[in-house]
Amino acid sequence: MGALKPWHIIVFVVVLVLLFGAKRLPDAARSLGRSLRIIKAETKGLVDDNNDVAEKAEPQHGRQPLQGDVYPPAGQNGYQQAPPPQGYQQPPAQPYVDPVQQRTNDR
């Protein structure tokens, strides 16, 4: 049932020639060959890139951990808050005004 016989191929070629013409078929085959070459080159490039990444990801055995003391960070969460500049006064707090409430009162 699924066997491909020689006369199937002949009928297929005849239909292609009738649909596209004898002049366009070589151009189409040439374009298909170029596309396949491009795809092959790109996939080879991807495989080479993956190998390069794998080689770079390997640990280098010549490295040693740092030697020395570890000190906790100064201040909370590792940050120190700078003191305010001399003569700086915080502005007075302003009351909150709800813009929706204010809009309804304006009407």
C-alpha positions as CSV (number, residue, x, y, z in Angstrom):
1,M,0.0,0.0,0.0
2,G,2.8,2.5,0.8
3,A,5.2,1.1,-1.8
4,L,6.6,3.7,-4.2
5,K,6.9,2.2,-7.7
6,P,8.9,3.6,-10.6
7,W,5.7,4.6,-12.5
8,H,4.8,6.8,-9.5
9,I,8.0,8.7,-9.9
10,I,7.5,9.1,-13.6
11,V,4.0,10.4,-13.1
12,F,5.2,12.9,-10.5
13,V,8.0,14.2,-12.8
14,V,5.5,14.6,-15.7
15,V,3.2,16.6,-13.4
16,L,6.0,18.8,-12.3
17,V,7.1,19.5,-15.8
18,L,3.6,20.4,-16.8
19,L,3.0,22.7,-13.8
20,F,6.3,24.6,-13.8
21,G,7.8,24.1,-17.3
22,A,11.1,22.6,-18.3
23,K,12.9,25.9,-18.0
24,R,12.0,26.6,-14.4
25,L,12.7,23.2,-12.9
26,P,16.6,23.5,-13.1
27,D,16.4,26.9,-11.5
28,A,14.2,25.6,-8.7
29,A,16.5,22.7,-8.1
30,R,19.5,25.0,-8.1
31,S,17.8,27.3,-5.5
32,L,16.9,24.3,-3.4
33,G,20.5,23.1,-3.4
34,R,21.8,26.5,-2.3
35,S,19.3,26.7,0.5
36,L,20.3,23.2,1.7
37,R,24.0,24.2,1.6
38,I,23.2,27.3,3.7
39,I,21.2,25.3,6.2
40,K,24.0,22.8,6.5
41,A,26.6,25.5,7.1
42,E,24.5,27.2,9.7
43,T,23.8,24.0,11.6
44,K,27.5,23.1,11.5
45,G,28.2,26.6,12.9
46,L,25.7,26.1,15.7
47,V,27.3,22.8,16.6
48,D,30.7,24.3,16.7
49,D,29.5,27.2,18.8
50,N,28.0,24.8,21.3
51,N,31.3,22.9,21.5
52,D,33.2,26.2,22.1
53,V,30.7,27.1,24.9
54,A,31.1,23.7,26.5
55,E,34.9,24.0,26.5
56,K,34.8,27.5,28.0
57,A,32.4,26.2,30.7
58,E,34.9,23.7,31.9
59,P,36.5,24.7,35.2
60,Q,40.1,25.8,35.1
61,H,42.2,23.8,37.6
62,G,44.9,26.4,38.0
63,R,42.7,28.8,40.0
64,Q,42.9,28.9,43.8
65,P,40.3,30.4,46.2
66,L,41.2,33.8,47.7
67,Q,43.0,33.6,51.1
68,G,42.3,36.0,53.8
69,D,39.7,37.2,56.4
70,V,36.1,38.0,55.6
71,Y,34.7,41.0,57.3
72,P,30.9,41.6,57.7
73,P,29.6,44.7,55.9
74,A,29.4,47.9,57.8
75,G,25.8,49.1,58.5
76,Q,22.6,47.4,57.7
77,N,22.4,45.3,54.5
78,G,25.9,46.3,53.7
79,Y,25.1,50.0,53.2
80,Q,25.9,53.0,55.4
81,Q,23.5,55.9,55.3
82,A,25.4,59.1,54.8
83,P,24.6,61.9,57.4
84,P,22.6,64.8,56.0
85,P,24.6,67.8,54.9
86,Q,25.2,70.7,57.4
87,G,22.3,73.2,57.6
88,Y,19.9,70.8,55.8
89,Q,16.3,70.9,57.1
90,Q,13.6,68.5,56.0
91,P,10.7,70.3,54.3
92,P,7.4,70.4,56.3
93,A,5.0,67.6,55.6
94,Q,2.0,68.7,53.5
95,P,-1.5,67.2,54.0
96,Y,-2.7,64.6,51.6
97,V,-5.4,65.8,49.2
98,D,-7.3,63.1,47.4
99,P,-7.6,64.2,43.7
100,V,-10.9,62.4,43.2
101,Q,-12.5,64.0,46.2
102,Q,-11.1,67.4,45.2
103,R,-12.6,67.0,41.7
104,T,-16.0,66.2,43.0
105,N,-15.9,69.2,45.4
106,D,-15.0,71.5,42.5
107,R,-18.2,70.8,40.6
